[in-house]
């Protein structure tokens, strides 16, 4: 069951706490997608933080269901763990929170490859095959974590590369035409009233766009050292990744003990804490948001953040 959140007119600390998903409390799904048993992919954890995402498992836990105009999710993977080649019809943006990652573009992942590190952002255009692999652990030895934004309230379904369907069949997984996954190894039966999804055809795969290395490097924003307190547009008209996404993303840096304010209380925003921690002001005090936590800032809440330990945050807004 998704978290029950208070009316957006309630701007108390209690209400704001109910709009937060702490990293330590996130509930993973280990069989969210058709490739979850393919050797090299079986250890990945998928998270739906805000909105339903594109999970193919109807049992996937959604932390906050309230529509925002986009979805927030995440993937946690140990080194060598692969997310297989797929495409989306809406924007897909990743912020590297921890660990080191390689993003592979093209049907077989060999059109172009780019490596990303903590704080980096990649925005992969629609209708391009992409996959990603964790290449090294986080500094503390834990699996790496990607924080992800998918465009629109309903981001549609995943388009898998043709070979992914073949591999899934070998491991007892069947994707249905309605987008649901059936696990025959677990004793689930393929229903008679919903046919299996037709694998991506050769013509459909060939119709997707391709990217070379130069193009792939142009969809990456590299983490930069900040000089004090600042807000840097990353996605949007004023940012380097300025094609249409349906949302904007800013990098926010706050020096220890300093505060930042902005006048944007007419819509919901989502704040993700990449490093440090911040206090978010509400009507009756402050709510502390820590490293790896995600919080949805409601309409009407003054946007005031105070850094406890020096903070690097990413803000998604429309």
C-alpha positions in Angstrom: 0.0 0.0 0.0 1.3 3.5 -0.9 2.0 5.9 2.0 -1.0 7.9 3.0 -0.1 11.5 2.8 -1.9 14.5 4.4 -3.8 17.1 2.5 -1.5 19.4 0.7 -2.9 22.3 2.7 -1.5 20.8 5.9 2.0 22.3 6.2 2.9 21.0 9.6 6.1 19.0 10.4 3.9 15.8 10.8 2.4 16.3 7.4 5.7 17.0 5.8 7.3 13.9 7.4 4.5 11.8 5.8 5.7 13.2 2.4 9.2 11.9 2.9 10.7 8.5 1.9 13.8 7.8 3.8 16.5 5.8 2.1 16.7 3.3 4.9 13.0 2.7 4.7 12.6 2.1 1.0 11.1 -1.2 0.0 12.8 -2.9 -2.9 11.3 -5.3 -5.6 13.7 -8.0 -6.8 11.5 -9.2 -9.7 10.2 -5.9 -11.1 11.1 -6.7 -14.7 11.3 -9.4 -17.3 15.1 -9.6 -17.0 15.2 -10.2 -13.3 16.5 -13.8 -13.6 18.9 -13.3 -16.4 22.4 -14.1 -15.1 24.0 -10.8 -14.2 20.7 -9.1 -13.5 19.2 -11.1 -10.7 20.7 -9.0 -7.8 19.1 -5.7 -8.8 16.7 -3.9 -6.6 14.0 -1.6 -8.1 12.2 1.1 -6.2 9.1 3.1 -7.0 9.3 6.2 -4.7 6.7 8.5 -6.2 4.2 7.3 -8.7 3.8 3.8 -10.2 6.8 3.9 -12.5 7.1 1.3 -15.1 7.4 -1.9 -13.0 6.0 -5.0 -14.6 5.3 -6.6 -11.2 1.8 -5.7 -9.8 3.1 -6.4 -6.3 5.8 -3.6 -6.6 5.5 -1.3 -3.5 4.7 2.3 -4.4 5.8 4.6 -1.6 3.9 7.8 -2.5 1.1 7.5 -5.1 0.1 11.1 -5.4 0.5 12.4 -9.0 3.3 14.9 -9.5 3.5 15.1 -13.3 6.5 12.7 -13.3 7.6 9.6 -11.4 10.5 9.1 -9.1 12.2 5.7 -8.7 15.5 4.1 -8.1 17.8 1.1 -8.8 20.3 -0.4 -6.4 22.9 -2.8 -7.8 26.2 -4.5 -6.8 29.1 -4.4 -9.2 28.6 -6.4 -12.3 24.8 -6.3 -12.0 23.1 -5.3 -15.3 19.8 -3.6 -16.3 19.1 -5.0 -19.7 18.6 -3.0 -22.9 15.3 -1.2 -23.1 13.6 2.0 -24.3 11.0 4.4 -23.0 8.5 6.8 -24.6 9.0 9.5 -21.9 12.0 11.1 -20.4 14.4 9.0 -18.3 16.9 10.8 -16.1 19.3 9.3 -13.6 21.3 10.9 -10.8 24.1 8.8 -9.6 23.9 8.8 -5.8 26.5 6.2 -5.0 28.8 3.7 -6.7 30.0 3.9 -10.3 28.0 3.1 -13.4 28.3 2.5 -17.1 25.4 3.3 -19.4 25.3 1.3 -22.6 23.3 2.6 -25.6 22.0 0.6 -28.6 20.2 -2.6 -29.0 23.2 -4.6 -27.8 24.7 -1.9 -25.7 27.6 -1.3 -28.1 26.6 1.9 -29.9 28.1 4.1 -27.2 29.1 3.7 -23.6 29.6 6.4 -20.9 30.8 6.1 -17.3 29.1 8.0 -14.6 30.2 8.7 -11.0 28.5 10.2 -7.8 26.7 13.4 -8.5 26.6 13.0 -12.3 23.3 13.2 -14.2 22.3 11.5 -17.5 19.2 12.2 -19.5 18.5 9.6 -22.1 16.3 10.6 -25.0 13.1 8.7 -25.7 13.1 5.8 -28.1 16.7 4.9 -27.6 17.8 1.5 -26.3 19.7 1.9 -23.1 21.0 -0.3 -20.3 23.2 0.2 -17.3 25.7 -1.7 -15.2 27.1 -1.0 -11.8 30.9 -1.1 -12.2 32.0 -0.4 -8.6 30.6 -0.1 -5.1 29.9 3.0 -3.1 32.6 4.3 -0.8 31.2 2.5 2.2 31.2 -0.9 0.3 27.4 -0.9 -0.3 25.8 -1.5 -3.7 25.5 1.6 -5.9 22.2 3.5 -6.1 20.7 5.5 -9.0 17.9 7.9 -8.3 15.6 8.2 -11.4 13.0 10.5 -12.8 10.5 9.3 -15.5 8.4 11.8 -17.4 4.6 12.1 -17.0 2.2 10.6 -14.5 1.8 7.6 -16.7 5.2 6.9 -18.3 3.9 3.9 -20.3 5.6 0.6 -20.7 9.1 -0.5 -21.3 10.1 -1.6 -24.8 12.7 -4.4 -24.4 15.3 -5.3 -26.9 14.3 -8.5 -28.7 16.9 -10.7 -27.0 15.6 -9.9 -23.6 12.3 -11.8 -24.3 14.3 -14.9 -25.3 16.4 -14.8 -22.1 13.3 -14.3 -20.0 11.6 -17.4 -21.5 14.7 -19.5 -20.5 14.1 -18.5 -16.8 10.4 -18.9 -16.6 9.2 -15.3 -16.9 6.4 -14.3 -19.3 5.4 -10.7 -19.9 1.7 -10.3 -20.8 0.2 -7.9 -23.3 -1.2 -5.8 -20.4 2.3 -5.2 -19.1 2.2 -7.6 -16.1 4.8 -10.2 -15.4 4.0 -13.9 -14.8 6.6 -16.0 -12.9 6.0 -19.6 -13.9 8.9 -20.8 -11.6 6.9 -19.5 -8.6 3.9 -21.5 -9.8 2.0 -18.6 -11.5 0.0 -19.6 -14.5 -0.2 -17.7 -17.7 -3.8 -16.5 -17.9 -6.0 -17.7 -20.8 -7.7 -14.3 -21.2 -4.5 -12.2 -21.6 -2.0 -13.1 -24.3 1.7 -12.9 -23.8 3.3 -9.7 -25.2 4.6 -10.0 -28.7 8.4 -9.6 -28.6 9.8 -6.5 -30.1 10.0 -7.1 -33.8 13.1 -6.5 -35.9 11.4 -3.6 -37.7 10.4 -2.0 -34.4 13.9 -2.3 -33.0 15.5 -0.9 -36.1 13.1 2.1 -36.0 14.5 3.3 -32.7 17.1 6.1 -32.7 20.9 5.4 -32.3 23.5 7.5 -30.6 27.3 7.6 -31.1 29.8 8.4 -28.4 29.8 12.2 -29.0 26.0 12.3 -28.8 26.1 10.1 -25.6 28.6 12.4 -23.9 26.3 15.4 -24.7 23.4 13.9 -22.6 25.6 13.8 -19.4 26.0 16.6 -16.9 29.1 16.0 -14.8 29.3 16.7 -11.1 31.1 19.9 -10.4 32.7 21.3 -7.2 30.5 24.0 -5.8 31.8 27.3 -4.4 29.4 27.9 -1.5 25.7 28.2 -1.7 24.2 28.1 -5.2 21.5 26.7 -7.5 22.5 25.3 -10.9 20.0 24.4 -13.6 20.7 21.0 -15.1 17.5 20.2 -17.0 15.3 23.0 -18.4 15.5 26.1 -20.5 18.5 27.4 -18.6 20.3 24.1 -18.2 22.7 22.2 -20.5 20.2 19.4 -20.9 17.5 21.7 -22.3 15.3 19.6 -24.6 11.7 18.9 -23.5 11.4 16.7 -20.5 8.1 17.8 -18.9 10.0 18.7 -15.8 13.1 20.6 -14.6 16.0 19.5 -12.4 18.3 21.7 -10.5 21.4 21.0 -8.5 21.4 22.9 -5.1 24.4 23.4 -3.0 24.2 24.8 0.5 27.2 25.6 2.6 27.2 24.4 6.2 24.9 26.5 8.4 23.6 28.6 5.4 20.1 28.7 4.1 18.5 28.9 0.6 15.0 30.2 -0.3 13.1 30.3 -3.6 9.7 31.5 -4.6 8.1 28.4 -6.1 5.3 27.3 -3.8 2.5 27.1 -6.4 3.3 23.5 -7.4 4.8 20.4 -5.9 8.6 20.0 -5.9 10.6 16.9 -5.1 13.9 17.2 -3.2 16.5 14.5 -3.1 19.5 14.8 -0.8 22.6 13.5 -2.5 25.1 14.6 0.3 24.8 16.0 3.8 21.4 16.9 5.3 19.0 19.8 5.3 16.3 21.1 7.5 13.1 21.9 5.6 11.0 24.7 7.3 7.3 24.1 7.9 4.6 25.9 9.9 5.6 24.5 13.3 9.3 23.9 13.0 11.8 21.9 10.7 11.9 18.5 9.3 15.4 17.0 8.7 16.0 15.3 5.4 19.1 13.1 5.3 21.4 11.7 2.7 19.6 9.5 0.2 16.1 10.7 1.4 13.4 12.0 -1.0 10.8 14.5 0.1 7.8 15.9 -1.8 7.3 19.6 -1.0 3.6 20.5 -1.1 1.8 23.4 -2.7 1.9 26.4 -0.4 4.9 25.5 1.7 7.6 28.3 1.7 10.7 26.9 0.1 13.4 27.4 2.8 16.2 24.9 3.4 18.9 25.1 6.0 22.1 23.0 5.7 23.0 21.0 8.9 26.2 19.5 7.6 26.6 21.0 4.2 24.2 19.7 1.6 24.1 18.8 -2.1 20.6 18.3 -3.2 18.7 17.8 -6.5 15.4 19.4 -7.0 12.8 18.3 -9.5 10.0 20.7 -10.4 7.6 21.4 -13.3 
